[in-house]
């Protein structure tokens, strides 16, 4: 545990607190998997279930008890937390559309940031029991084993993953770009969870992950995971990434640079 991360009121480390949050959230979402859910639509394809809300309440209860002085930025509460100081960034259930369809590709996403810089990241996939963890300056891990990003040097050699998000125009441009590049890659994947996409880029399952429309709770943990795993991660223009960046390109440094080269001059941005 990096020494500059603050202990909780109980004396627990931030990692212990994050794991407690993830475990309590996992119990809730797994209990509801495959069962009828109360569902509310936030937009086409953008839904929230009772499990999202119950998971978020459980995480918030733990964080408010352990770190009452920290702010929380979380998907379902529309919080405006941010700026200076310590902040937990939480997605209580990333991949809700998958979850509602009983597709086992969803996760709980938690990051601890200081001045909006991620210092601890935990992405927990409860179906397989996979914990993707990163600590600033201490590396990235999958179930406590070190992980590294891919070393593929080109898009042609890569498994490329993309996700659509909730901006139809941007998603259409991403699909158009993939169509222009096809078949200049090994294969294409659409996973349905940005947080898992970034975790898979961190451990080398995906050589590249590209997304056009993200929110802080989607990306905060993934930024640290990919960095600590030795990968390249930028915004969708190839510039510096932050938790409020709207898009991301992440994965093998060589393939990342090749993707930017191939995308240059193509109409795939706003």
KATAFEN-V702392 format. One record per residue. PHI is phi in whole degrees, 0 to 359 (999 if undefined). OMEGA is omega in whole degrees, 0 to 359 (NA if undefined). BURIAL is b if it has 9 or more other ideal C-beta (glycine too) atoms within 8 Angstrom, else e. Layout:
phi:PHI omega:OMEGA burial:BURIAL
phi:PHI omega:OMEGA burial:BURIAL
This chain:
phi:999 omega:177 burial:e
phi:306 omega:189 burial:b
phi:293 omega:185 burial:e
phi:271 omega:178 burial:e
phi:278 omega:188 burial:b
phi:283 omega:174 burial:e
phi:287 omega:178 burial:e
phi:284 omega:179 burial:b
phi:301 omega:180 burial:e
phi:279 omega:186 burial:e
phi:95 omega:177 burial:e
phi:290 omega:173 burial:b
phi:282 omega:175 burial:b
phi:302 omega:178 burial:b
phi:296 omega:178 burial:b
phi:298 omega:179 burial:b
phi:293 omega:179 burial:b
phi:300 omega:178 burial:b
phi:294 omega:176 burial:b
phi:298 omega:177 burial:b
phi:302 omega:183 burial:b
phi:297 omega:182 burial:b
phi:292 omega:179 burial:b
phi:292 omega:177 burial:b
phi:294 omega:180 burial:b
phi:298 omega:179 burial:b
phi:300 omega:181 burial:e
phi:292 omega:185 burial:b
phi:289 omega:178 burial:b
phi:292 omega:178 burial:b
phi:297 omega:181 burial:e
phi:267 omega:184 burial:b
phi:296 omega:179 burial:b
phi:81 omega:179 burial:e
phi:256 omega:176 burial:e
phi:299 omega:183 burial:e
phi:234 omega:167 burial:b
phi:289 omega:187 burial:e
phi:233 omega:173 burial:b
phi:235 omega:180 burial:e
phi:271 omega:173 burial:e
phi:263 omega:181 burial:e
phi:169 omega:180 burial:e
phi:299 omega:180 burial:e
phi:77 omega:182 burial:e
phi:250 omega:188 burial:e
phi:234 omega:172 burial:b
phi:229 omega:181 burial:b
phi:251 omega:175 burial:b
phi:301 omega:180 burial:b
phi:293 omega:175 burial:b
phi:305 omega:186 burial:b
phi:290 omega:179 burial:b
phi:293 omega:178 burial:b
phi:297 omega:180 burial:b
phi:296 omega:179 burial:b
phi:299 omega:181 burial:e
phi:295 omega:179 burial:b
phi:295 omega:180 burial:b
phi:299 omega:180 burial:b
phi:298 omega:179 burial:e
phi:295 omega:184 burial:b
phi:294 omega:179 burial:b
phi:293 omega:178 burial:b
phi:285 omega:185 burial:e
phi:273 omega:182 burial:b
phi:226 omega:184 burial:b
phi:297 omega:181 burial:e
phi:272 omega:181 burial:e
phi:272 omega:173 burial:b
phi:273 omega:180 burial:b
phi:230 omega:173 burial:b
phi:247 omega:190 burial:b
phi:220 omega:190 burial:b
phi:298 omega:192 burial:b
phi:275 omega:182 burial:b
phi:261 omega:179 burial:e
phi:53 omega:179 burial:e
phi:293 omega:176 burial:e
phi:252 omega:180 burial:e
phi:301 omega:177 burial:e
phi:161 omega:179 burial:b
phi:87 omega:187 burial:e
phi:277 omega:173 burial:e
phi:93 omega:183 burial:e
phi:275 omega:182 burial:b
phi:212 omega:172 burial:b
phi:267 omega:179 burial:b
phi:246 omega:195 burial:b
phi:228 omega:163 burial:b
phi:244 omega:186 burial:b
phi:289 omega:177 burial:b
phi:198 omega:178 burial:b
phi:267 omega:186 burial:b
phi:97 omega:185 burial:b
phi:297 omega:178 burial:b
phi:298 omega:174 burial:b
phi:301 omega:183 burial:b
phi:302 omega:182 burial:b
phi:295 omega:178 burial:b
phi:270 omega:181 burial:e
phi:60 omega:172 burial:e
phi:272 omega:190 burial:b
phi:280 omega:178 burial:e
phi:226 omega:179 burial:b
phi:207 omega:185 burial:b
phi:201 omega:170 burial:b
phi:254 omega:188 burial:b
phi:237 omega:185 burial:b
phi:223 omega:174 burial:b
phi:223 omega:171 burial:b
phi:252 omega:183 burial:b
phi:241 omega:169 burial:b
phi:236 omega:187 burial:b
phi:52 omega:178 burial:e
phi:67 omega:174 burial:b
phi:256 omega:181 burial:e
phi:295 omega:179 burial:b
phi:241 omega:175 burial:b
phi:219 omega:181 burial:b
phi:225 omega:177 burial:b
phi:221 omega:175 burial:b
phi:243 omega:186 burial:b
phi:245 omega:177 burial:b
phi:259 omega:193 burial:b
phi:284 omega:183 burial:b
phi:294 omega:179 burial:e
phi:265 omega:181 burial:e
phi:68 omega:182 burial:e
phi:261 omega:178 burial:e
phi:251 omega:174 burial:b
phi:265 omega:188 burial:b
phi:229 omega:172 burial:b
phi:221 omega:176 burial:b
phi:233 omega:184 burial:b
phi:307 omega:179 burial:b
phi:81 omega:185 burial:e
phi:240 omega:176 burial:e
phi:103 omega:180 burial:e
phi:235 omega:190 burial:b
phi:216 omega:170 burial:b
phi:240 omega:184 burial:b
phi:49 omega:174 burial:e
phi:73 omega:175 burial:e
phi:255 omega:182 burial:e
phi:301 omega:177 burial:e
phi:235 omega:177 burial:b
phi:225 omega:175 burial:b
phi:291 omega:179 burial:b
phi:299 omega:176 burial:b
phi:245 omega:179 burial:e
phi:299 omega:187 burial:b
phi:263 omega:184 burial:e
phi:213 omega:173 burial:b
phi:295 omega:180 burial:b
phi:304 omega:182 burial:e
phi:269 omega:193 burial:b
phi:252 omega:160 burial:b
phi:274 omega:183 burial:b
phi:258 omega:177 burial:b
phi:245 omega:176 burial:b
phi:230 omega:172 burial:b
phi:223 omega:192 burial:b
phi:271 omega:186 burial:b
phi:71 omega:187 burial:b
phi:243 omega:173 burial:b
phi:253 omega:187 burial:e
phi:298 omega:181 burial:e
phi:294 omega:179 burial:e
phi:294 omega:179 burial:b
phi:298 omega:179 burial:b
phi:297 omega:179 burial:e
phi:292 omega:177 burial:b
phi:297 omega:178 burial:b
phi:295 omega:178 burial:b
phi:297 omega:179 burial:b
phi:297 omega:179 burial:b
phi:301 omega:178 burial:b
phi:299 omega:179 burial:e
phi:290 omega:181 burial:e
phi:281 omega:182 burial:b
phi:296 omega:6 burial:e
phi:262 omega:185 burial:e
phi:280 omega:178 burial:e
phi:201 omega:179 burial:b
phi:287 omega:178 burial:e
phi:192 omega:182 burial:e
phi:237 omega:178 burial:b
phi:229 omega:171 burial:b
phi:236 omega:192 burial:e
phi:264 omega:179 burial:b
phi:85 omega:176 burial:b
phi:211 omega:181 burial:b
phi:296 omega:181 burial:b
phi:297 omega:177 burial:b
phi:291 omega:177 burial:b
phi:302 omega:179 burial:b
phi:289 omega:176 burial:b
phi:297 omega:179 burial:b
phi:290 omega:174 burial:b
phi:294 omega:180 burial:b
phi:293 omega:184 burial:b
phi:261 omega:175 burial:b
phi:87 omega:175 burial:b
phi:293 omega:170 burial:e
phi:256 omega:174 burial:b
phi:282 omega:177 burial:b
phi:215 omega:173 burial:b
phi:230 omega:183 burial:b
phi:230 omega:178 burial:b
phi:217 omega:185 burial:b
phi:265 omega:189 burial:b
phi:215 omega:185 burial:b
phi:229 omega:177 burial:b
phi:235 omega:183 burial:e
phi:307 omega:182 burial:b
phi:291 omega:175 burial:b
phi:283 omega:198 burial:b
phi:248 omega:189 burial:b
phi:302 omega:180 burial:b
phi:294 omega:183 burial:b
phi:296 omega:178 burial:b
phi:303 omega:182 burial:b
phi:289 omega:179 burial:b
phi:303 omega:183 burial:b
phi:293 omega:179 burial:b
phi:300 omega:184 burial:b
phi:291 omega:177 burial:b
phi:271 omega:177 burial:b
phi:84 omega:179 burial:e
phi:272 omega:174 burial:b
phi:260 omega:177 burial:b
phi:214 omega:179 burial:b
phi:222 omega:170 burial:b
phi:286 omega:188 burial:b
phi:287 omega:174 burial:b
phi:261 omega:183 burial:e
phi:87 omega:180 burial:e
phi:268 omega:181 burial:e
phi:301 omega:182 burial:e
phi:262 omega:173 burial:b
phi:217 omega:185 burial:e
phi:292 omega:179 burial:b
phi:256 omega:173 burial:e
phi:295 omega:184 burial:b
phi:272 omega:181 burial:e
phi:216 omega:186 burial:b
phi:208 omega:166 burial:b
phi:232 omega:187 burial:b
phi:216 omega:174 burial:b
phi:145 omega:182 burial:b
phi:300 omega:182 burial:b
phi:304 omega:180 burial:b
phi:293 omega:179 burial:b
phi:293 omega:177 burial:b
phi:300 omega:179 burial:b
phi:296 omega:180 burial:b
phi:293 omega:178 burial:b
phi:298 omega:178 burial:b
phi:299 omega:178 burial:b
phi:296 omega:182 burial:e
phi:291 omega:183 burial:b
phi:278 omega:183 burial:b
phi:302 omega:177 burial:e
phi:84 omega:178 burial:e
phi:268 omega:184 burial:e
phi:276 omega:181 burial:e
phi:236 omega:176 burial:e
phi:254 omega:177 burial:e
phi:297 omega:NA burial:e
